[in-house]
């Protein structure tokens, strides 16, 4: 049973790993070069991880991508939990 659960959650683990890689490698470089930060709390990448954990790989990814699309200069931002 545990093996089946692990295999079922494998896509979610892979997505979370990719986002963590972005958080630790790419995001610090972008912040040092452009000084940009996310307007929302939690940040867009953290929101993506929380959404994938809560809703699964497919629905969580859709919600995470929608959140990234909303993160733009014309959006006020603020607190937006998944």
Helices and strands as residue ranges (DSSP letters): H 2-21, I 22-26, H 27-34, E 40-41, H 44-55, H 57-70, E 78-79
